[in-house]
Amino acid sequence: MLTSDLDFSALLATSSAGGPSVLQVRTQDVFPESLGAQVVRVLHEQSEALESGAIVTIDELTARARILPISRGPGRESR
């Protein structure tokens, strides 16, 4: 899924689900002419993470991946 909706990724992260993978865009200019090349590059660079289940976030400068399910860390339980 490709989205600029931050709520979807937040819900996915808190659900402890292993998928689906999400490519989340956090830029002001979301037009294909400006973002297309970067999306294609990140899809290639992060293909392994996306295939296994991840939230990949793209901003103006970087792309980062969080593998699903996202752990809550020691001592933190889901509600």
N, CA, C, O and CB atoms as a CASP TS submission, in Angstrom:
PFRMAT TS
TARGET T0000
AUTHOR 0000-0000-0000
METHOD Language model
MODEL 1
PARENT N/A
ATOM      1  N   MET     1       0.833  -1.153   0.000  1.00  0.00           N
ATOM      2  CA  MET     1       0.000   0.000   0.000  1.00  0.00           C
ATOM      3  C   MET     1       0.893   1.237   0.000  1.00  0.00           C
ATOM      4  O   MET     1       1.917   1.264   0.684  1.00  0.00           O
ATOM      5  CB  MET     1      -0.956  -0.014   1.201  1.00  0.00           C
ATOM      6  N   LEU     2       0.523   2.233  -0.742  1.00  0.00           N
ATOM      7  CA  LEU     2       1.206   3.528  -0.787  1.00  0.00           C
ATOM      8  C   LEU     2       0.238   4.563  -0.238  1.00  0.00           C
ATOM      9  O   LEU     2      -0.882   4.702  -0.730  1.00  0.00           O
ATOM     10  CB  LEU     2       1.676   3.897  -2.250  1.00  0.00           C
ATOM     11  N   THR     3       0.680   5.292   0.791  1.00  0.00           N
ATOM     12  CA  THR     3      -0.231   6.247   1.431  1.00  0.00           C
ATOM     13  C   THR     3       0.532   7.427   2.018  1.00  0.00           C
ATOM     14  O   THR     3       1.731   7.340   2.281  1.00  0.00           O
ATOM     15  CB  THR     3      -1.046   5.556   2.528  1.00  0.00           C
ATOM     16  N   SER     4      -0.171   8.512   2.215  1.00  0.00           N
ATOM     17  CA  SER     4       0.360   9.636   2.987  1.00  0.00           C
ATOM     18  C   SER     4      -0.430   9.774   4.286  1.00  0.00           C
ATOM     19  O   SER     4      -0.216  10.716   5.049  1.00  0.00           O
ATOM     20  CB  SER     4       0.300  10.957   2.164  1.00  0.00           C
ATOM     21  N   ASP     5      -1.336   8.840   4.533  1.00  0.00           N
ATOM     22  CA  ASP     5      -2.168   8.830   5.731  1.00  0.00           C
ATOM     23  C   ASP     5      -1.373   8.245   6.892  1.00  0.00           C
ATOM     24  O   ASP     5      -1.069   7.052   6.891  1.00  0.00           O
ATOM     25  CB  ASP     5      -3.473   8.023   5.495  1.00  0.00           C
ATOM     26  N   LEU     6      -1.035   9.064   7.875  1.00  0.00           N
ATOM     27  CA  LEU     6      -0.251   8.610   9.018  1.00  0.00           C
ATOM     28  C   LEU     6      -1.054   7.707   9.942  1.00  0.00           C
ATOM     29  O   LEU     6      -0.480   6.877  10.648  1.00  0.00           O
ATOM     30  CB  LEU     6       0.272   9.799   9.794  1.00  0.00           C
ATOM     31  N   ASP     7      -2.367   7.856   9.946  1.00  0.00           N
ATOM     32  CA  ASP     7      -3.202   7.035  10.818  1.00  0.00           C
ATOM     33  C   ASP     7      -3.133   5.559  10.459  1.00  0.00           C
ATOM     34  O   ASP     7      -3.125   4.709  11.349  1.00  0.00           O
ATOM     35  CB  ASP     7      -4.635   7.507  10.757  1.00  0.00           C
ATOM     36  N   PHE     8      -3.083   5.243   9.175  1.00  0.00           N
ATOM     37  CA  PHE     8      -3.040   3.843   8.765  1.00  0.00           C
ATOM     38  C   PHE     8      -1.793   3.167   9.319  1.00  0.00           C
ATOM     39  O   PHE     8      -1.882   2.076   9.881  1.00  0.00           O
ATOM     40  CB  PHE     8      -3.077   3.726   7.233  1.00  0.00           C
ATOM     41  N   SER     9      -0.644   3.794   9.170  1.00  0.00           N
ATOM     42  CA  SER     9       0.606   3.214   9.680  1.00  0.00           C
ATOM     43  C   SER     9       0.595   3.104  11.194  1.00  0.00           C
ATOM     44  O   SER     9       1.101   2.128  11.748  1.00  0.00           O
ATOM     45  CB  SER     9       1.801   4.051   9.234  1.00  0.00           C
ATOM     46  N   ALA    10       0.027   4.089  11.868  1.00  0.00           N
ATOM     47  CA  ALA    10      -0.056   4.053  13.331  1.00  0.00           C
ATOM     48  C   ALA    10      -0.930   2.884  13.787  1.00  0.00           C
ATOM     49  O   ALA    10      -0.572   2.176  14.728  1.00  0.00           O
ATOM     50  CB  ALA    10      -0.618   5.387  13.877  1.00  0.00           C
ATOM     51  N   LEU    11      -2.058   2.681  13.137  1.00  0.00           N
ATOM     52  CA  LEU    11      -2.933   1.563  13.480  1.00  0.00           C
ATOM     53  C   LEU    11      -2.245   0.229  13.214  1.00  0.00           C
ATOM     54  O   LEU    11      -2.349  -0.700  14.015  1.00  0.00           O
ATOM     55  CB  LEU    11      -4.243   1.647  12.689  1.00  0.00           C
ATOM     56  N   LEU    12      -1.555   0.138  12.107  1.00  0.00           N
ATOM     57  CA  LEU    12      -0.841  -1.092  11.770  1.00  0.00           C
ATOM     58  C   LEU    12       0.251  -1.371  12.802  1.00  0.00           C
ATOM     59  O   LEU    12       0.410  -2.509  13.242  1.00  0.00           O
ATOM     60  CB  LEU    12      -0.232  -0.996  10.355  1.00  0.00           C
ATOM     61  N   ALA    13       0.991  -0.358  13.182  1.00  0.00           N
ATOM     62  CA  ALA    13       2.076  -0.528  14.148  1.00  0.00           C
ATOM     63  C   ALA    13       1.552  -0.981  15.506  1.00  0.00           C
ATOM     64  O   ALA    13       2.176  -1.821  16.154  1.00  0.00           O
ATOM     65  CB  ALA    13       2.854   0.774  14.302  1.00  0.00           C
ATOM     66  N   THR    14       0.432  -0.449  15.943  1.00  0.00           N
ATOM     67  CA  THR    14      -0.095  -0.799  17.262  1.00  0.00           C
ATOM     68  C   THR    14      -0.890  -2.097  17.264  1.00  0.00           C
ATOM     69  O   THR    14      -1.241  -2.599  18.331  1.00  0.00           O
ATOM     70  CB  THR    14      -0.963   0.314  17.775  1.00  0.00           C
ATOM     71  N   SER    15      -1.176  -2.643  16.103  1.00  0.00           N
ATOM     72  CA  SER    15      -1.994  -3.856  16.029  1.00  0.00           C
ATOM     73  C   SER    15      -1.196  -5.140  16.224  1.00  0.00           C
ATOM     74  O   SER    15      -1.780  -6.211  16.392  1.00  0.00           O
ATOM     75  CB  SER    15      -2.696  -3.908  14.705  1.00  0.00           C
ATOM     76  N   SER    16       0.121  -5.045  16.204  1.00  0.00           N
ATOM     77  CA  SER    16       1.010  -6.214  16.283  1.00  0.00           C
ATOM     78  C   SER    16       0.873  -7.116  15.064  1.00  0.00           C
ATOM     79  O   SER    16       1.255  -8.285  15.116  1.00  0.00           O
ATOM     80  CB  SER    16       0.716  -7.016  17.547  1.00  0.00           C
ATOM     81  N   ALA    17       0.341  -6.597  13.982  1.00  0.00           N
ATOM     82  CA  ALA    17       0.175  -7.373  12.753  1.00  0.00           C
ATOM     83  C   ALA    17       1.505  -7.481  12.011  1.00  0.00           C
ATOM     84  O   ALA    17       2.386  -6.633  12.157  1.00  0.00           O
ATOM     85  CB  ALA    17      -0.897  -6.732  11.844  1.00  0.00           C
ATOM     86  N   GLY    18       1.628  -8.519  11.229  1.00  0.00           N
ATOM     87  CA  GLY    18       2.827  -8.729  10.423  1.00  0.00           C
ATOM     88  C   GLY    18       2.695  -8.181   9.018  1.00  0.00           C
ATOM     89  O   GLY    18       3.624  -8.334   8.224  1.00  0.00           O
ATOM     90  N   GLY    19       1.604  -7.561   8.680  1.00  0.00           N
ATOM     91  CA  GLY    19       1.390  -7.006   7.350  1.00  0.00           C
ATOM     92  C   GLY    19       0.033  -6.337   7.313  1.00  0.00           C
ATOM     93  O   GLY    19      -0.703  -6.397   8.298  1.00  0.00           O
ATOM     94  N   PRO    20      -0.311  -5.719   6.238  1.00  0.00           N
ATOM     95  CA  PRO    20       0.424  -5.625   4.975  1.00  0.00           C
ATOM     96  C   PRO    20       1.541  -4.593   5.068  1.00  0.00           C
ATOM     97  O   PRO    20       1.563  -3.765   5.978  1.00  0.00           O
ATOM     98  CB  PRO    20      -0.526  -5.267   3.827  1.00  0.00           C
ATOM     99  N   SER    21       2.457  -4.653   4.126  1.00  0.00           N
ATOM    100  CA  SER    21       3.519  -3.660   4.059  1.00  0.00           C
ATOM    101  C   SER    21       2.949  -2.338   3.570  1.00  0.00           C
ATOM    102  O   SER    21       1.993  -2.293   2.797  1.00  0.00           O
ATOM    103  CB  SER    21       4.660  -4.134   3.138  1.00  0.00           C
ATOM    104  N   VAL    22       3.575  -1.252   4.052  1.00  0.00           N
ATOM    105  CA  VAL    22       3.104   0.082   3.718  1.00  0.00           C
ATOM    106  C   VAL    22       4.291   0.949   3.329  1.00  0.00           C
ATOM    107  O   VAL    22       5.323   0.940   4.000  1.00  0.00           O
ATOM    108  CB  VAL    22       2.330   0.708   4.899  1.00  0.00           C
ATOM    109  N   LEU    23       4.142   1.689   2.255  1.00  0.00           N
ATOM    110  CA  LEU    23       5.095   2.718   1.869  1.00  0.00           C
ATOM    111  C   LEU    23       4.401   4.032   2.191  1.00  0.00           C
ATOM    112  O   LEU    23       3.454   4.429   1.513  1.00  0.00           O
ATOM    113  CB  LEU    23       5.523   2.615   0.331  1.00  0.00           C
ATOM    114  N   GLN    24       4.885   4.707   3.238  1.00  0.00           N
ATOM    115  CA  GLN    24       4.254   5.929   3.738  1.00  0.00           C
ATOM    116  C   GLN    24       5.053   7.133   3.277  1.00  0.00           C
ATOM    117  O   GLN    24       6.262   7.205   3.501  1.00  0.00           O
ATOM    118  CB  GLN    24       4.143   5.909   5.284  1.00  0.00           C
ATOM    119  N   VAL    25       4.385   8.076   2.635  1.00  0.00           N
ATOM    120  CA  VAL    25       5.029   9.269   2.086  1.00  0.00           C
ATOM    121  C   VAL    25       4.789  10.441   3.028  1.00  0.00           C
ATOM    122  O   VAL    25       3.646  10.773   3.340  1.00  0.00           O
ATOM    123  CB  VAL    25       4.495   9.589   0.658  1.00  0.00           C
ATOM    124  N   ARG    26       5.876  11.066   3.480  1.00  0.00           N
ATOM    125  CA  ARG    26       5.775  12.227   4.373  1.00  0.00           C
ATOM    126  C   ARG    26       6.473  13.411   3.723  1.00  0.00           C
ATOM    127  O   ARG    26       7.501  13.887   4.206  1.00  0.00           O
ATOM    128  CB  ARG    26       6.396  11.922   5.773  1.00  0.00           C
ATOM    129  N   THR    27       5.906  13.876   2.631  1.00  0.00           N
ATOM    130  CA  THR    27       6.423  15.046   1.929  1.00  0.00           C
ATOM    131  C   THR    27       5.268  15.981   1.618  1.00  0.00           C
ATOM    132  O   THR    27       4.108  15.569   1.597  1.00  0.00           O
ATOM    133  CB  THR    27       7.172  14.638   0.628  1.00  0.00           C
ATOM    134  N   GLN    28       5.593  17.226   1.379  1.00  0.00           N
ATOM    135  CA  GLN    28       4.567  18.196   1.010  1.00  0.00           C
ATOM    136  C   GLN    28       4.103  17.979  -0.429  1.00  0.00           C
ATOM    137  O   GLN    28       2.914  18.086  -0.729  1.00  0.00           O
ATOM    138  CB  GLN    28       5.094  19.625   1.188  1.00  0.00           C
ATOM    139  N   ASP    29       5.044  17.677  -1.309  1.00  0.00           N
ATOM    140  CA  ASP    29       4.745  17.512  -2.736  1.00  0.00           C
ATOM    141  C   ASP    29       4.587  16.027  -3.045  1.00  0.00           C
ATOM    142  O   ASP    29       5.581  15.306  -3.137  1.00  0.00           O
ATOM    143  CB  ASP    29       5.865  18.144  -3.623  1.00  0.00           C
ATOM    144  N   VAL    30       3.366  15.568  -3.203  1.00  0.00           N
ATOM    145  CA  VAL    30       3.108  14.150  -3.441  1.00  0.00           C
ATOM    146  C   VAL    30       2.765  13.852  -4.902  1.00  0.00           C
ATOM    147  O   VAL    30       2.291  12.760  -5.217  1.00  0.00           O
ATOM    148  CB  VAL    30       1.980  13.678  -2.548  1.00  0.00           C
ATOM    149  N   PHE    31       3.001  14.808  -5.784  1.00  0.00           N
ATOM    150  CA  PHE    31       2.723  14.582  -7.192  1.00  0.00           C
ATOM    151  C   PHE    31       3.728  13.596  -7.784  1.00  0.00           C
ATOM    152  O   PHE    31       4.910  13.639  -7.443  1.00  0.00           O
ATOM    153  CB  PHE    31       2.752  15.908  -7.965  1.00  0.00           C
ATOM    154  N   PRO    32       3.270  12.711  -8.664  1.00  0.00           N
ATOM    155  CA  PRO    32       4.151  11.706  -9.254  1.00  0.00           C
ATOM    156  C   PRO    32       5.401  12.281  -9.907  1.00  0.00           C
ATOM    157  O   PRO    32       6.459  11.653  -9.863  1.00  0.00           O
ATOM    158  CB  PRO    32       3.395  10.917 -10.263  1.00  0.00           C
ATOM    159  N   GLU    33       5.305  13.439 -10.501  1.00  0.00           N
ATOM    160  CA  GLU    33       6.471  14.030 -11.163  1.00  0.00           C
ATOM    161  C   GLU    33       7.596  14.309 -10.166  1.00  0.00           C
ATOM    162  O   GLU    33       8.770  14.203 -10.520  1.00  0.00           O
ATOM    163  CB  GLU    33       6.075  15.326 -11.880  1.00  0.00           C
ATOM    164  N   SER    34       7.257  14.661  -8.935  1.00  0.00           N
ATOM    165  CA  SER    34       8.264  14.982  -7.937  1.00  0.00           C
ATOM    166  C   SER    34       8.694  13.773  -7.128  1.00  0.00           C
ATOM    167  O   SER    34       9.843  13.698  -6.693  1.00  0.00           O
ATOM    168  CB  SER    34       7.749  16.043  -7.017  1.00  0.00           C
ATOM    169  N   LEU    35       7.802  12.838  -6.923  1.00  0.00           N
ATOM    170  CA  LEU    35       8.042  11.744  -6.002  1.00  0.00           C
ATOM    171  C   LEU    35       8.310  10.402  -6.681  1.00  0.00           C
ATOM    172  O   LEU    35       8.853   9.489  -6.059  1.00  0.00           O
ATOM    173  CB  LEU    35       6.880  11.610  -5.094  1.00  0.00           C
ATOM    174  N   GLY    36       7.939  10.284  -7.926  1.00  0.00           N
ATOM    175  CA  GLY    36       7.999   8.996  -8.618  1.00  0.00           C
ATOM    176  C   GLY    36       9.342   8.313  -8.593  1.00  0.00           C
ATOM    177  O   GLY    36       9.415   7.132  -8.254  1.00  0.00           O
ATOM    178  N   ALA    37      10.403   9.005  -8.936  1.00  0.00           N
ATOM    179  CA  ALA    37      11.737   8.396  -8.978  1.00  0.00           C
ATOM    180  C   ALA    37      12.180   7.936  -7.598  1.00  0.00           C
ATOM    181  O   ALA    37      12.794   6.878  -7.461  1.00  0.00           O
ATOM    182  CB  ALA    37      12.755   9.383  -9.547  1.00  0.00           C
ATOM    183  N   GLN    38      11.872   8.727  -6.573  1.00  0.00           N
ATOM    184  CA  GLN    38      12.248   8.348  -5.217  1.00  0.00           C
ATOM    185  C   GLN    38      11.477   7.108  -4.762  1.00  0.00           C
ATOM    186  O   GLN    38      12.054   6.236  -4.112  1.00  0.00           O
ATOM    187  CB  GLN    38      11.998   9.512  -4.250  1.00  0.00           C
ATOM    188  N   VAL    39      10.197   7.012  -5.088  1.00  0.00           N
ATOM    189  CA  VAL    39       9.402   5.841  -4.724  1.00  0.00           C
ATOM    190  C   VAL    39       9.966   4.591  -5.393  1.00  0.00           C
ATOM    191  O   VAL    39      10.106   3.558  -4.739  1.00  0.00           O
ATOM    192  CB  VAL    39       7.922   6.041  -5.120  1.00  0.00           C
ATOM    193  N   VAL    40      10.288   4.664  -6.661  1.00  0.00           N
ATOM    194  CA  VAL    40      10.845   3.507  -7.372  1.00  0.00           C
ATOM    195  C   VAL    40      12.170   3.087  -6.749  1.00  0.00           C
ATOM    196  O   VAL    40      12.418   1.895  -6.566  1.00  0.00           O
ATOM    197  CB  VAL    40      11.040   3.827  -8.870  1.00  0.00           C
ATOM    198  N   ARG    41      13.027   4.061  -6.420  1.00  0.00           N
ATOM    199  CA  ARG    41      14.327   3.755  -5.806  1.00  0.00           C
ATOM    200  C   ARG    41      14.134   3.062  -4.460  1.00  0.00           C
ATOM    201  O   ARG    41      14.794   2.063  -4.173  1.00  0.00           O
ATOM    202  CB  ARG    41      15.161   5.046  -5.626  1.00  0.00           C
ATOM    203  N   VAL    42      13.235   3.590  -3.640  1.00  0.00           N
ATOM    204  CA  VAL    42      13.002   3.006  -2.319  1.00  0.00           C
ATOM    205  C   VAL    42      12.376   1.619  -2.432  1.00  0.00           C
ATOM    206  O   VAL    42      12.707   0.732  -1.644  1.00  0.00           O
ATOM    207  CB  VAL    42      12.102   3.921  -1.484  1.00  0.00           C
ATOM    208  N   LEU    43      11.487   1.418  -3.386  1.00  0.00           N
ATOM    209  CA  LEU    43      10.919   0.082  -3.594  1.00  0.00           C
ATOM    210  C   LEU    43      12.008  -0.940  -3.882  1.00  0.00           C
ATOM    211  O   LEU    43      11.959  -2.063  -3.380  1.00  0.00           O
ATOM    212  CB  LEU    43       9.907   0.104  -4.743  1.00  0.00           C
ATOM    213  N   HIS    44      12.991  -0.553  -4.690  1.00  0.00           N
ATOM    214  CA  HIS    44      14.113  -1.452  -4.981  1.00  0.00           C
ATOM    215  C   HIS    44      14.999  -1.646  -3.751  1.00  0.00           C
ATOM    216  O   HIS    44      15.370  -2.773  -3.424  1.00  0.00           O
ATOM    217  CB  HIS    44      14.950  -0.904  -6.150  1.00  0.00           C
ATOM    218  N   GLU    45      15.334  -0.561  -3.075  1.00  0.00           N
ATOM    219  CA  GLU    45      16.229  -0.630  -1.918  1.00  0.00           C
ATOM    220  C   GLU    45      15.612  -1.380  -0.745  1.00  0.00           C
ATOM    221  O   GLU    45      16.321  -2.073  -0.015  1.00  0.00           O
ATOM    222  CB  GLU    45      16.612   0.764  -1.479  1.00  0.00           C
ATOM    223  N   GLN    46      14.331  -1.255  -0.557  1.00  0.00           N
ATOM    224  CA  GLN    46      13.658  -1.844   0.605  1.00  0.00           C
ATOM    225  C   GLN    46      12.803  -3.058   0.226  1.00  0.00           C
ATOM    226  O   GLN    46      11.911  -3.441   0.983  1.00  0.00           O
ATOM    227  CB  GLN    46      12.784  -0.794   1.287  1.00  0.00           C
ATOM    228  N   SER    47      13.060  -3.660  -0.920  1.00  0.00           N
ATOM    229  CA  SER    47      12.209  -4.760  -1.386  1.00  0.00           C
ATOM    230  C   SER    47      12.159  -5.923  -0.405  1.00  0.00           C
ATOM    231  O   SER    47      11.097  -6.510  -0.200  1.00  0.00           O
ATOM    232  CB  SER    47      12.696  -5.255  -2.726  1.00  0.00           C
ATOM    233  N   GLU    48      13.283  -6.264   0.200  1.00  0.00           N
ATOM    234  CA  GLU    48      13.301  -7.388   1.143  1.00  0.00           C
ATOM    235  C   GLU    48      12.427  -7.088   2.368  1.00  0.00           C
ATOM    236  O   GLU    48      11.652  -7.939   2.803  1.00  0.00           O
ATOM    237  CB  GLU    48      14.750  -7.696   1.584  1.00  0.00           C
ATOM    238  N   ALA    49      12.555  -5.891   2.914  1.00  0.00           N
ATOM    239  CA  ALA    49      11.743  -5.508   4.070  1.00  0.00           C
ATOM    240  C   ALA    49      10.258  -5.490   3.702  1.00  0.00           C
ATOM    241  O   ALA    49       9.419  -5.973   4.463  1.00  0.00           O
ATOM    242  CB  ALA    49      12.180  -4.125   4.603  1.00  0.00           C
ATOM    243  N   LEU    50       9.941  -4.935   2.539  1.00  0.00           N
ATOM    244  CA  LEU    50       8.541  -4.858   2.112  1.00  0.00           C
ATOM    245  C   LEU    50       7.950  -6.242   1.869  1.00  0.00           C
ATOM    246  O   LEU    50       6.770  -6.462   2.142  1.00  0.00           O
ATOM    247  CB  LEU    50       8.421  -4.016   0.846  1.00  0.00           C
ATOM    248  N   GLU    51       8.745  -7.169   1.364  1.00  0.00           N
ATOM    249  CA  GLU    51       8.249  -8.523   1.124  1.00  0.00           C
ATOM    250  C   GLU    51       7.974  -9.263   2.425  1.00  0.00           C
ATOM    251  O   GLU    51       7.079 -10.107   2.480  1.00  0.00           O
ATOM    252  CB  GLU    51       9.245  -9.306   0.287  1.00  0.00           C
ATOM    253  N   SER    52       8.732  -8.957   3.470  1.00  0.00           N
ATOM    254  CA  SER    52       8.541  -9.663   4.740  1.00  0.00           C
ATOM    255  C   SER    52       7.543  -8.967   5.659  1.00  0.00           C
ATOM    256  O   SER    52       7.093  -9.565   6.637  1.00  0.00           O
ATOM    257  CB  SER    52       9.865  -9.804   5.452  1.00  0.00           C
ATOM    258  N   GLY    53       7.188  -7.721   5.368  1.00  0.00           N
ATOM    259  CA  GLY    53       6.236  -6.966   6.177  1.00  0.00           C
ATOM    260  C   GLY    53       6.929  -5.814   6.869  1.00  0.00           C
ATOM    261  O   GLY    53       7.708  -6.020   7.800  1.00  0.00           O
ATOM    262  N   ALA    54       6.650  -4.595   6.418  1.00  0.00           N
ATOM    263  CA  ALA    54       7.315  -3.422   6.984  1.00  0.00           C
ATOM    264  C   ALA    54       6.513  -2.158   6.711  1.00  0.00           C
ATOM    265  O   ALA    54       5.683  -2.093   5.805  1.00  0.00           O
ATOM    266  CB  ALA    54       8.731  -3.281   6.415  1.00  0.00           C
ATOM    267  N   ILE    55       6.799  -1.157   7.536  1.00  0.00           N
ATOM    268  CA  ILE    55       6.341   0.199   7.254  1.00  0.00           C
ATOM    269  C   ILE    55       7.584   0.949   6.806  1.00  0.00           C
ATOM    270  O   ILE    55       8.522   1.124   7.584  1.00  0.00           O
ATOM    271  CB  ILE    55       5.639   0.886   8.517  1.00  0.00           C
ATOM    272  N   VAL    56       7.593   1.391   5.563  1.00  0.00           N
ATOM    273  CA  VAL    56       8.716   2.153   5.027  1.00  0.00           C
ATOM    274  C   VAL    56       8.245   3.589   4.859  1.00  0.00           C
ATOM    275  O   VAL    56       7.259   3.858   4.173  1.00  0.00           O
ATOM    276  CB  VAL    56       9.234   1.553   3.664  1.00  0.00           C
ATOM    277  N   THR    57       8.965   4.508   5.495  1.00  0.00           N
ATOM    278  CA  THR    57       8.599   5.919   5.467  1.00  0.00           C
ATOM    279  C   THR    57       9.585   6.683   4.610  1.00  0.00           C
ATOM    280  O   THR    57      10.798   6.568   4.787  1.00  0.00           O
ATOM    281  CB  THR    57       8.550   6.506   6.889  1.00  0.00           C
ATOM    282  N   ILE    58       9.055   7.470   3.671  1.00  0.00           N
ATOM    283  CA  ILE    58       9.866   8.317   2.796  1.00  0.00           C
ATOM    284  C   ILE    58       9.604   9.765   3.171  1.00  0.00           C
ATOM    285  O   ILE    58       8.453  10.190   3.266  1.00  0.00           O
ATOM    286  CB  ILE    58       9.546   8.058   1.283  1.00  0.00           C
ATOM    287  N   ASP    59      10.683  10.530   3.385  1.00  0.00           N
ATOM    288  CA  ASP    59      10.530  11.971   3.526  1.00  0.00           C
ATOM    289  C   ASP    59      11.425  12.644   2.492  1.00  0.00           C
ATOM    290  O   ASP    59      11.947  11.974   1.602  1.00  0.00           O
ATOM    291  CB  ASP    59      10.882  12.444   4.977  1.00  0.00           C
ATOM    292  N   GLU    60      11.608  13.941   2.594  1.00  0.00           N
ATOM    293  CA  GLU    60      12.375  14.660   1.574  1.00  0.00           C
ATOM    294  C   GLU    60      13.825  14.194   1.471  1.00  0.00           C
ATOM    295  O   GLU    60      14.430  14.289   0.403  1.00  0.00           O
ATOM    296  CB  GLU    60      12.347  16.136   1.866  1.00  0.00           C
ATOM    297  N   LEU    61      14.391  13.688   2.575  1.00  0.00           N
ATOM    298  CA  LEU    61      15.812  13.349   2.594  1.00  0.00           C
ATOM    299  C   LEU    61      16.112  11.868   2.711  1.00  0.00           C
ATOM    300  O   LEU    61      17.130  11.413   2.191  1.00  0.00           O
ATOM    301  CB  LEU    61      16.463  14.050   3.710  1.00  0.00           C
ATOM    302  N   THR    62      15.270  11.108   3.368  1.00  0.00           N
ATOM    303  CA  THR    62      15.617   9.725   3.682  1.00  0.00           C
ATOM    304  C   THR    62      14.434   8.787   3.497  1.00  0.00           C
ATOM    305  O   THR    62      13.306   9.199   3.226  1.00  0.00           O
ATOM    306  CB  THR    62      16.134   9.625   5.104  1.00  0.00           C
ATOM    307  N   ALA    63      14.746   7.507   3.658  1.00  0.00           N
ATOM    308  CA  ALA    63      13.723   6.470   3.744  1.00  0.00           C
ATOM    309  C   ALA    63      14.166   5.529   4.859  1.00  0.00           C
ATOM    310  O   ALA    63      15.343   5.178   4.951  1.00  0.00           O
ATOM    311  CB  ALA    63      13.530   5.703   2.361  1.00  0.00           C
ATOM    312  N   ARG    64      13.228   5.125   5.700  1.00  0.00           N
ATOM    313  CA  ARG    64      13.566   4.210   6.783  1.00  0.00           C
ATOM    314  C   ARG    64      12.488   3.136   6.881  1.00  0.00           C
ATOM    315  O   ARG    64      11.321   3.373   6.568  1.00  0.00           O
ATOM    316  CB  ARG    64      13.716   4.970   8.132  1.00  0.00           C
ATOM    317  N   ALA    65      12.901   1.960   7.318  1.00  0.00           N
ATOM    318  CA  ALA    65      11.985   0.828   7.403  1.00  0.00           C
ATOM    319  C   ALA    65      11.854   0.367   8.845  1.00  0.00           C
ATOM    320  O   ALA    65      12.833   0.333   9.589  1.00  0.00           O
ATOM    321  CB  ALA    65      12.462  -0.328   6.512  1.00  0.00           C
ATOM    322  N   ARG    66      10.648   0.016   9.226  1.00  0.00           N
ATOM    323  CA  ARG    66      10.367  -0.641  10.510  1.00  0.00           C
ATOM    324  C   ARG    66       9.710  -1.965  10.174  1.00  0.00           C
ATOM    325  O   ARG    66       8.645  -2.007   9.557  1.00  0.00           O
ATOM    326  CB  ARG    66       9.444   0.248  11.457  1.00  0.00           C
ATOM    327  N   ILE    67      10.356  -3.042  10.587  1.00  0.00           N
ATOM    328  CA  ILE    67       9.874  -4.385  10.291  1.00  0.00           C
ATOM    329  C   ILE    67       8.666  -4.695  11.179  1.00  0.00           C
ATOM    330  O   ILE    67       8.655  -4.386  12.371  1.00  0.00           O
ATOM    331  CB  ILE    67      11.001  -5.437  10.502  1.00  0.00           C
ATOM    332  N   LEU    68       7.656  -5.310  10.573  1.00  0.00           N
ATOM    333  CA  LEU    68       6.451  -5.710  11.300  1.00  0.00           C
ATOM    334  C   LEU    68       6.583  -7.141  11.808  1.00  0.00           C
ATOM    335  O   LEU    68       7.305  -7.923  11.189  1.00  0.00           O
ATOM    336  CB  LEU    68       5.207  -5.577  10.404  1.00  0.00           C
ATOM    337  N   PRO    69       5.938  -7.519  12.880  1.00  0.00           N
ATOM    338  CA  PRO    69       5.243  -6.639  13.800  1.00  0.00           C
ATOM    339  C   PRO    69       6.240  -5.807  14.598  1.00  0.00           C
ATOM    340  O   PRO    69       7.355  -6.252  14.873  1.00  0.00           O
ATOM    341  CB  PRO    69       4.347  -7.446  14.740  1.00  0.00           C
ATOM    342  N   ILE    70       5.835  -4.616  14.959  1.00  0.00           N
ATOM    343  CA  ILE    70       6.693  -3.714  15.718  1.00  0.00           C
ATOM    344  C   ILE    70       6.564  -4.080  17.183  1.00  0.00           C
ATOM    345  O   ILE    70       5.470  -4.071  17.749  1.00  0.00           O
ATOM    346  CB  ILE    70       6.318  -2.215  15.472  1.00  0.00           C
ATOM    347  N   SER    71       7.714  -4.407  17.799  1.00  0.00           N
ATOM    348  CA  SER    71       7.665  -4.816  19.206  1.00  0.00           C
ATOM    349  C   SER    71       7.439  -3.615  20.098  1.00  0.00           C
ATOM    350  O   SER    71       7.840  -2.497  19.777  1.00  0.00           O
ATOM    351  CB  SER    71       8.957  -5.538  19.612  1.00  0.00           C
ATOM    352  N   ARG    72       6.817  -3.852  21.174  1.00  0.00           N
ATOM    353  CA  ARG    72       6.506  -2.803  22.117  1.00  0.00           C
ATOM    354  C   ARG    72       7.624  -2.619  23.138  1.00  0.00           C
ATOM    355  O   ARG    72       7.585  -1.659  23.908  1.00  0.00           O
ATOM    356  CB  ARG    72       5.201  -3.107  22.817  1.00  0.00           C
ATOM    357  N   GLY    73       8.588  -3.480  23.169  1.00  0.00           N
ATOM    358  CA  GLY    73       9.696  -3.357  24.107  1.00  0.00           C
ATOM    359  C   GLY    73       9.365  -3.995  25.443  1.00  0.00           C
ATOM    360  O   GLY    73       8.200  -4.269  25.731  1.00  0.00           O
ATOM    361  N   PRO    74      10.387  -4.234  26.265  1.00  0.00           N
ATOM    362  CA  PRO    74      10.174  -4.898  27.558  1.00  0.00           C
ATOM    363  C   PRO    74       9.297  -4.067  28.483  1.00  0.00           C
ATOM    364  O   PRO    74       9.440  -2.848  28.581  1.00  0.00           O
ATOM    365  CB  PRO    74      11.511  -5.177  28.234  1.00  0.00           C
ATOM    366  N   GLY    75       8.392  -4.754  29.154  1.00  0.00           N
ATOM    367  CA  GLY    75       7.559  -4.108  30.130  1.00  0.00           C
ATOM    368  C   GLY    75       6.372  -3.334  29.561  1.00  0.00           C
ATOM    369  O   GLY    75       5.597  -2.746  30.315  1.00  0.00           O
ATOM    370  N   ARG    76       6.228  -3.331  28.258  1.00  0.00           N
ATOM    371  CA  ARG    76       5.099  -2.600  27.649  1.00  0.00           C
ATOM    372  C   ARG    76       4.156  -3.609  27.030  1.00  0.00           C
ATOM    373  O   ARG    76       4.548  -4.382  26.155  1.00  0.00           O
ATOM    374  CB  ARG    76       5.589  -1.568  26.573  1.00  0.00           C
ATOM    375  N   GLU    77       2.938  -3.601  27.474  1.00  0.00           N
ATOM    376  CA  GLU    77       1.938  -4.524  26.962  1.00  0.00           C
ATOM    377  C   GLU    77       0.949  -3.788  26.088  1.00  0.00           C
ATOM    378  O   GLU    77       0.723  -2.589  26.248  1.00  0.00           O
ATOM    379  CB  GLU    77       1.215  -5.233  28.105  1.00  0.00           C
ATOM    380  N   SER    78       0.356  -4.535  25.149  1.00  0.00           N
ATOM    381  CA  SER    78      -0.675  -3.928  24.318  1.00  0.00           C
ATOM    382  C   SER    78      -1.950  -3.785  25.126  1.00  0.00           C
ATOM    383  O   SER    78      -2.184  -4.542  26.069  1.00  0.00           O
ATOM    384  CB  SER    78      -0.927  -4.764  23.044  1.00  0.00           C
ATOM    385  N   ARG    79      -2.763  -2.829  24.765  1.00  0.00           N
ATOM    386  CA  ARG    79      -4.036  -2.585  25.478  1.00  0.00           C
ATOM    387  C   ARG    79      -5.189  -2.978  24.615  1.00  0.00           C
ATOM    388  O   ARG    79      -6.341  -2.852  25.029  1.00  0.00           O
ATOM    389  CB  ARG    79      -4.175  -1.114  25.895  1.00  0.00           C
TER
END
